[in-house]
Amino acid sequence: MVFDAFQYAVDLNRKKKLKTITSPGLIAKDRELMADLCKSANLNLLDEDLRTQASVIDTCLTWADYGIADTGTLMLASDTEELRIATMLSKIHIAMLPMSKIKPDTAGIEKELDDILKKDKPSYTAFITGASRTADIERVLAI
């Protein structure tokens, strides 16, 4: 599944004539695979410090923490701003989500949300339902 998602992201970037992909939060083995696929397709895999690269993020490929079936919502939680920057400012966001992480409704992730709120550090938790528009991050309009 992971390889297929990575290949899809690379193929989509090439088809749309885009040049960059970022994928914050990947484990080392998956990051290496993504880097190899990007290199073979002449794409630039953006690394960390996405704040300085915000204006050039074409595609973002991430894992979602949970899905909510009744609204089609993805939940992404992160303790760093990298994931939030990548998902909010990319032209295209591709999310990977195992079926086992899809809950019927918001009540299905109540315990997980409670755990996030009890942590003694900031959380960049986002609920994503469809396309959106904002200029709140880095004053860059994201649609």
C-alpha positions in Angstrom: 0.0 0.0 0.0 2.8 2.5 0.9 4.7 2.0 -2.3 1.5 2.4 -4.4 0.6 5.7 -2.6 4.2 7.0 -3.1 4.1 6.0 -6.8 0.7 7.7 -7.1 2.1 10.9 -5.6 5.1 10.9 -7.9 3.0 10.1 -11.0 0.4 12.8 -10.2 3.2 15.4 -9.8 4.7 14.5 -13.2 1.3 14.5 -14.8 0.5 18.0 -13.5 4.0 19.2 -14.2 4.8 19.9 -10.6 8.3 19.9 -9.1 8.2 19.3 -5.4 6.8 16.8 -2.9 7.1 16.8 0.9 6.1 14.0 3.2 6.7 14.9 6.9 6.5 12.2 9.5 7.6 9.2 7.4 9.8 6.6 9.1 13.4 6.4 7.7 12.8 3.3 5.5 9.7 5.0 3.8 11.5 8.3 3.5 14.3 6.6 1.7 11.9 4.9 -0.7 10.1 8.2 -1.4 13.4 9.9 -2.0 14.4 7.2 -4.5 11.1 7.5 -6.4 11.4 11.3 -6.5 15.0 11.2 -7.7 14.1 8.8 -10.5 11.2 11.1 -11.6 13.3 14.3 -11.4 11.3 15.6 -8.5 12.6 17.5 -5.5 11.6 15.9 -2.1 11.5 18.8 0.4 13.0 18.0 3.8 12.4 19.6 7.1 12.3 23.3 7.7 9.2 23.7 5.5 8.6 27.2 6.9 11.4 28.5 4.7 10.1 26.5 1.7 6.4 27.2 2.2 5.9 28.9 -1.2 7.3 26.0 -3.2 5.4 23.0 -1.7 3.5 21.4 -4.6 2.4 18.1 -3.2 2.2 16.8 0.4 1.9 13.1 1.1 1.0 12.2 4.8 -0.4 9.6 7.0 -3.7 10.6 8.6 -4.3 9.5 12.2 -8.0 8.8 11.8 -10.8 9.1 9.4 -14.4 9.9 10.3 -16.8 8.1 8.0 -20.0 10.1 8.5 -18.4 13.4 7.4 -15.5 12.2 5.3 -13.1 14.0 7.6 -9.4 13.2 8.2 -7.7 13.9 11.5 -4.0 14.7 11.6 -2.2 15.2 14.8 1.4 16.5 15.1 3.6 17.9 17.8 5.5 20.0 15.2 4.5 22.6 12.7 6.0 20.7 9.7 2.9 18.6 9.1 0.5 21.6 9.5 2.6 23.7 7.0 2.8 20.9 4.5 -0.9 20.1 4.6 -2.2 23.6 4.6 0.1 25.1 2.0 0.5 22.4 -0.6 -1.4 22.6 -3.9 -2.3 18.9 -3.5 -2.6 16.8 -0.3 -2.6 13.1 -0.5 -3.4 11.3 2.7 -2.8 7.6 3.5 -5.2 6.0 6.0 -5.5 2.3 6.9 -9.1 1.2 7.0 -8.7 0.1 10.6 -8.3 3.8 11.5 -11.7 4.8 10.1 -14.3 5.5 12.8 -18.0 5.8 12.2 -18.3 9.3 13.8 -16.5 11.9 15.9 -17.4 10.0 19.1 -15.2 7.2 17.8 -12.1 9.3 18.4 -13.1 10.8 21.7 -10.4 9.0 23.7 -7.6 9.9 21.2 -8.7 13.6 21.3 -8.8 13.5 25.1 -5.2 12.1 25.2 -4.0 14.9 22.8 -5.6 17.5 25.0 -4.0 16.1 28.2 -0.5 16.4 26.8 1.6 19.2 28.3 2.7 20.5 24.9 1.2 22.2 21.9 -0.5 20.1 19.3 -1.1 20.9 15.6 -4.2 18.7 15.4 -6.3 19.4 12.3 -9.6 18.1 11.0 -9.7 18.2 7.2 -13.0 17.9 5.4 -12.8 18.8 1.7 -11.2 21.8 0.2 -10.6 24.9 2.2 -9.3 28.4 1.8 -7.1 30.3 4.3 -4.3 32.9 4.5 -3.7 32.4 8.2 -0.3 30.6 7.8 2.6 32.7 6.6 0.1 35.1 4.9 0.1 32.7 1.9 -3.3 32.1 0.4 -4.0 28.4 0.4 -7.0 27.0 -1.5 
